[in-house]
Amino acid sequence: MTDDANVTDDGVVILVGSGQQAYREYLLAGAARRRPIWILDAAEPTWQTQYVIGSTTVELLDRERLVPDQEALIAAAEAVAAEHRVVGVFSYDETLVVTTALIAERLGLPGLTPRGADNCRNKHNTRQLLTAAGLPQPHFACVTDAGEALAAADSFGYPVVLKPRGMGASIGVIRVDGPEAVRAAFEVADTASHGGNSAYEGGVLVEECVMGPEISIDGAVFDGSWTPLFLAHKEVGLEPYFEETGHMVSATDPLLADEELLGVLGEAHRALGIGYGITHTEVKLTSRGPVIIEVNARLGGDLIPYLGSLATGIEPGEVAVEVATGSRPAWTPARARTVGIRFLYPHRNGTVRSVDVPSLPDSPGLLEANVMVRPGTSLLLPPEGYLSRYANVICAGDSPLSCEESLAKATALTTIVLDS
């Protein structure tokens, strides 16, 4: 544990899990601009040290499966609270949202309740509660073997989607177009469920495959009232899997004022018991209206909130800290443009020899081009591996069309060489 005597009178906010630097540093930096931050993490801080006033290392129970030591984390938070005035706790890590809610409950702090966090973490709970609330949902069933999966899929009609009930980042999610592929798909989803927290292993959701464009919305919940922050249009690829290959955020997206969409999302948060916190909701825009795919009890991944900050000037890390401390967040957009990201995947499995990305002067509209892997990295496409990205490009434009054109040009200038 490290300490810093210069803790301000505003009090300390605990962050549970700091995440990967490439994906989460901007959030920690934003949070630290608003309040002194103390992190509880599974490893000693490195890049995080410039943003925090202290840290406690709590090793994982299972490093390979990313299983947190819940009781040790709660005890560590209590130890921090014994020495400092703790005014909030939050997390943007899917594997830690339930533990974070338990800490908030133990310390008497604002935040997600354990029930609300688990209702989001457990996708079967989400489906049951939203269906009971009369909100638009795919037909679904939670099954434990391939025979049950086949019977459910046959009753719904094809295509269907199979997914683990407690994973994130589309890991183990697969579309099935006919009965002959159900058993193999069940194995993919069930195997993926055993790669995460043991509390959510086993059990596969079989769902009707709803058709339509997919969006995600990061929003803030304060005293039971949900407000949208950023709305992203999602690109997926590597069929029949659902790898997220890109996102685009427009500050003036008309869907941010769509009464039907906002009404459904507000009701969903109430049904799940989310009174305080930040959420990331995924929605399909279908012929029967907006259909919720899932609600996550954290900020979105894939740098979506970062795109939102680049598009609007609103800092999601700052908003998350304000909500965590029980302060009603207020934000004023400082700019209005469209910003998108494209994640690049190899065309086959292989070992990385080299990756080259364009420089900003070579590609109009390009804001960033980032290499995501080192030479020697093994990249495996689904179902052998997930999130095997070798680079990303981030572009801005005056409209979605101009942003898309810039993304296409930057993508064409990005290359990878794999060893055979």
Salt bridges, closest charged atoms under 4 A:
ASP3 OD1 - HIS84 NE2 3.54
GLU78 OE2 - ARG106 NH1 3.25
GLU94 OE2 - ARG121 NH1 3.68
GLU94 OE2 - LYS123 NZ 3.95
GLU94 OE1 - ARG298 NE 2.65
ASP177 OD1 - ARG175 NE 2.89
ASP190 OD1 - HIS194 NE2 3.73
GLU201 OE1 - ARG65 NH2 2.44
GLU201 OE1 - HIS194 ND1 3.33
GLU207 OE2 - ARG127 NE 2.90
GLU207 OE1 - LYS163 NZ 3.39
GLU208 OE2 - ARG288 NH1 3.36
GLU214 OE2 - LYS234 NZ 2.97
ASP218 OD1 - HIS280 ND1 3.25
GLU235 OE1 - ARG342 NE 3.08
GLU239 OE1 - ARG175 NH1 3.85
GLU244 OE2 - LYS234 NZ 3.05
GLU244 OE1 - HIS247 NE2 3.48
ASP253 OD2 - HIS233 NE2 2.65
GLU267 OE2 - ARG270 NH2 2.77
GLU282 OE1 - LYS234 NZ 3.28
GLU282 OE2 - HIS280 NE2 3.55
ASP302 OD2 - HIS247 NE2 2.88
ASP302 OD1 - ARG389 NH1 2.70
GLU315 OE1 - ARG33 NH2 3.37
GLU318 OE2 - ARG33 NE 3.14
GLU318 OE1 - ARG34 NH2 2.67
GLU322 OE2 - ARG34 NE 3.62
GLU404 OE2 - ARG342 NH2 2.88
ASP419 OD1 - ARG353 NE 2.65
